[in-house]
Amino acid sequence: MANSAEFGLGNIAVVHNAALRRDSRDGMSNRALQCKYGVTWSTVNKALTSAWPQPRTTTASARPSKLDPFTPLIDEILLIDLDATRKQRHTVTPDLPPSDRRALLVRGVTLTT
């Protein structure tokens, strides 16, 4: 396989596909190509049918959370609960996963069980 430095980092897939096609021409089976290069059968088939790799598809940007408009209200409720008696508090704290507990602690809300 050719050195990827001489082709540039953006062309590694082209060099990879060329090596797959070259080994296939030399008589290597598709199964052997899969094992040698650590790819699936679909990658081998794509490399053998087209000289150029498929362009990468871009994913949609992450959408904001539906709770974002309500975070000030939720924070206010949790802050009010700090002053409430034990039986009047909202009892969501024991059910929170550790990541949510850390998020509350970062915002300055102390957790009580």
GROMACS elastic network, one bead per residue, 0.5 to 0.9 nm:
[ bonds ]
;  ai    aj funct       b0    kb
    1     4     6  0.85567   500
    1    15     6  0.74265   500
    1    16     6  0.77704   500
    1    18     6  0.83909   500
    1    19     6  0.58508   500
    2     5     6  0.87037   500
    2     6     6  0.80227   500
    2     7     6  0.85308   500
    2    15     6  0.69108   500
    2    16     6  0.89086   500
    2    19     6  0.81566   500
    3     6     6  0.59120   500
    3     7     6  0.73817   500
    3    15     6  0.84571   500
    4     7     6  0.52766   500
    4     8     6  0.60817   500
    4     9     6  0.65361   500
    4    11     6  0.73683   500
    4    12     6  0.58853   500
    4    15     6  0.70671   500
    5     8     6  0.51610   500
    5     9     6  0.66486   500
    5    12     6  0.87998   500
    6     9     6  0.87416   500
    7    10     6  0.78466   500
    7    11     6  0.59423   500
    7    12     6  0.74384   500
    7    15     6  0.79600   500
    8    11     6  0.57194   500
    8    12     6  0.72692   500
    9    12     6  0.57327   500
    9    13     6  0.89673   500
   10    13     6  0.75839   500
   10    14     6  0.85717   500
   11    14     6  0.51608   500
   11    15     6  0.63943   500
   11    16     6  0.86309   500
   12    15     6  0.51259   500
   12    16     6  0.60640   500
   12    17     6  0.86080   500
   13    17     6  0.60522   500
   13    18     6  0.84686   500
   13    52     6  0.82790   500
   13    53     6  0.65199   500
   14    17     6  0.51608   500
   14    18     6  0.61202   500
   14    19     6  0.86367   500
   14    47     6  0.89794   500
   14    51     6  0.75263   500
   14    52     6  0.61372   500
   14    53     6  0.63592   500
   15    18     6  0.50291   500
   15    19     6  0.62041   500
   15    20     6  0.86743   500
   16    19     6  0.51881   500
   16    20     6  0.63111   500
   16    21     6  0.87545   500
   16    37     6  0.86679   500
   16    47     6  0.84738   500
   17    20     6  0.50300   500
   17    21     6  0.61972   500
   17    22     6  0.85547   500
   17    43     6  0.89266   500
   17    44     6  0.81712   500
   17    46     6  0.85633   500
   17    47     6  0.50548   500
   17    48     6  0.75908   500
   17    50     6  0.85491   500
   17    51     6  0.69737   500
   17    52     6  0.75567   500
   17    53     6  0.72094   500
   18    21     6  0.51216   500
   18    22     6  0.60277   500
   18    23     6  0.85889   500
   18    47     6  0.77046   500
   18    48     6  0.87650   500
   18    51     6  0.71721   500
   18    52     6  0.88409   500
   19    22     6  0.50241   500
   19    23     6  0.61171   500
   19    24     6  0.84599   500
   20    23     6  0.53270   500
   20    24     6  0.61544   500
   20    25     6  0.86926   500
   20    33     6  0.68112   500
   20    37     6  0.80368   500
   20    44     6  0.70919   500
   20    47     6  0.67429   500
   20    48     6  0.73270   500
   21    24     6  0.50140   500
   21    25     6  0.61690   500
   21    26     6  0.86435   500
   21    44     6  0.85587   500
   21    47     6  0.67369   500
   21    48     6  0.56543   500
   21    51     6  0.84111   500
   22    25     6  0.51173   500
   22    26     6  0.62986   500
   22    27     6  0.89578   500
   23    27     6  0.66505   500
   23    28     6  0.57091   500
   23    29     6  0.86273   500
   23    33     6  0.75066   500
   24    27     6  0.52954   500
   24    29     6  0.65545   500
   24    30     6  0.73110   500
   24    33     6  0.74923   500
   24    48     6  0.80409   500
   25    28     6  0.71946   500
   28    31     6  0.82474   500
   28    32     6  0.62176   500
   28    33     6  0.66192   500
   29    32     6  0.51722   500
   29    33     6  0.62788   500
   29    34     6  0.87095   500
   30    34     6  0.62162   500
   30    35     6  0.87685   500
   30    41     6  0.72011   500
   30    44     6  0.68360   500
   30    45     6  0.82061   500
   31    34     6  0.50941   500
   31    35     6  0.64364   500
   31    36     6  0.87078   500
   31    41     6  0.75202   500
   31    44     6  0.89899   500
   32    35     6  0.51356   500
   32    36     6  0.60406   500
   32    37     6  0.85802   500
   33    36     6  0.50923   500
   33    37     6  0.60216   500
   33    38     6  0.79069   500
   33    39     6  0.79423   500
   33    41     6  0.86885   500
   33    44     6  0.71991   500
   34    37     6  0.55855   500
   34    38     6  0.54264   500
   34    39     6  0.50343   500
   34    40     6  0.58461   500
   34    41     6  0.63895   500
   34    43     6  0.84327   500
   34    44     6  0.68515   500
   35    38     6  0.51886   500
   35    39     6  0.71307   500
   35    40     6  0.86544   500
   36    39     6  0.81949   500
   37    40     6  0.89749   500
   39    42     6  0.81642   500
   39    43     6  0.61705   500
   39    44     6  0.70887   500
   40    43     6  0.53760   500
   40    44     6  0.65907   500
   40    45     6  0.88530   500
   41    44     6  0.50944   500
   41    45     6  0.61772   500
   41    46     6  0.86215   500
   42    45     6  0.50380   500
   42    46     6  0.60962   500
   42    47     6  0.85421   500
   43    46     6  0.51056   500
   43    47     6  0.61236   500
   43    48     6  0.86021   500
   44    47     6  0.51359   500
   44    48     6  0.61846   500
   44    49     6  0.86888   500
   45    48     6  0.51222   500
   45    49     6  0.61484   500
   45    50     6  0.86326   500
   46    49     6  0.52661   500
   46    50     6  0.61172   500
   46    51     6  0.87473   500
   46    53     6  0.75513   500
   46    54     6  0.83043   500
   47    50     6  0.55600   500
   47    51     6  0.65667   500
   47    52     6  0.76653   500
   47    53     6  0.68764   500
   48    51     6  0.72630   500
   50    53     6  0.68395   500
   50    54     6  0.85351   500
   52    55     6  0.87280   500
   53    56     6  0.88868   500
   54    57     6  0.87475   500
   58    61     6  0.88979   500
   59    62     6  0.86933   500
   60    63     6  0.83673   500
   63    66     6  0.88307   500
   64    67     6  0.84521   500
   64    68     6  0.71105   500
   65    68     6  0.54174   500
   65    69     6  0.85317   500
   66    69     6  0.71255   500
   66    70     6  0.82842   500
   67    70     6  0.52715   500
   67    71     6  0.62866   500
   68    71     6  0.54218   500
   68    72     6  0.83730   500
   69    72     6  0.74181   500
   69    73     6  0.84279   500
   70    73     6  0.52705   500
   70    74     6  0.62108   500
   70    75     6  0.86291   500
   71    74     6  0.50055   500
   71    75     6  0.59857   500
   71    76     6  0.84417   500
   72    75     6  0.51075   500
   72    76     6  0.61085   500
   72    77     6  0.86778   500
   73    76     6  0.50189   500
   73    77     6  0.62155   500
   73    78     6  0.86488   500
   74    77     6  0.51108   500
   74    78     6  0.62413   500
   74    79     6  0.86165   500
   75    78     6  0.51316   500
   75    79     6  0.61402   500
   75    80     6  0.86345   500
   75   104     6  0.84384   500
   75   107     6  0.83848   500
   75   109     6  0.80961   500
   76    79     6  0.50561   500
   76    80     6  0.61520   500
   76    81     6  0.85734   500
   77    80     6  0.51330   500
   77    81     6  0.61945   500
   77    82     6  0.89151   500
   77    90     6  0.85826   500
   78    81     6  0.50184   500
   78    82     6  0.66633   500
   78    89     6  0.86958   500
   78    90     6  0.79102   500
   78   109     6  0.72477   500
   79    82     6  0.53508   500
   79    83     6  0.75132   500
   79   109     6  0.66822   500
   79   110     6  0.86773   500
   80    83     6  0.57052   500
   80    84     6  0.67660   500
   80    89     6  0.86896   500
   81    85     6  0.79752   500
   81    86     6  0.88165   500
   81    88     6  0.77388   500
   81    89     6  0.52052   500
   81    90     6  0.67043   500
   82    85     6  0.81379   500
   82    89     6  0.76494   500
   82   109     6  0.83019   500
   82   110     6  0.77679   500
   82   111     6  0.84189   500
   82   112     6  0.81938   500
   83    89     6  0.86262   500
   84    87     6  0.79986   500
   84    88     6  0.58796   500
   84    89     6  0.58411   500
   85    88     6  0.53489   500
   85    89     6  0.64377   500
   86    89     6  0.56683   500
   86    90     6  0.89748   500
   86   113     6  0.87806   500
   87    90     6  0.83630   500
   87    91     6  0.87432   500
   88    91     6  0.86506   500
   89    92     6  0.88497   500
   90    93     6  0.78041   500
   91    94     6  0.68851   500
   91    95     6  0.79682   500
   91   113     6  0.79589   500
   92    95     6  0.54335   500
   92    96     6  0.64556   500
   93    96     6  0.53607   500
   93    97     6  0.87876   500
   93   101     6  0.76683   500
   93   111     6  0.68929   500
   93   112     6  0.72255   500
   93   113     6  0.64719   500
   94    97     6  0.83173   500
   94   112     6  0.86028   500
   94   113     6  0.62143   500
   96    99     6  0.79946   500
   96   100     6  0.59964   500
   96   101     6  0.62860   500
   97   100     6  0.55400   500
   97   101     6  0.64702   500
   97   102     6  0.89167   500
   98   102     6  0.62249   500
   98   103     6  0.86678   500
   99   102     6  0.51585   500
   99   103     6  0.63304   500
   99   104     6  0.88592   500
  100   104     6  0.63121   500
  100   105     6  0.86243   500
  101   104     6  0.51884   500
  101   105     6  0.62437   500
  101   106     6  0.87036   500
  101   111     6  0.76000   500
  102   106     6  0.61486   500
  102   107     6  0.87104   500
  103   106     6  0.51764   500
  103   107     6  0.65119   500
  103   108     6  0.89487   500
  103   109     6  0.89105   500
  104   107     6  0.51486   500
  104   108     6  0.65185   500
  104   109     6  0.53553   500
  104   110     6  0.74252   500
  104   111     6  0.78784   500
  105   108     6  0.50795   500
  105   109     6  0.51939   500
  105   110     6  0.60649   500
  105   111     6  0.74480   500
  106   109     6  0.74182   500
  107   110     6  0.89400   500
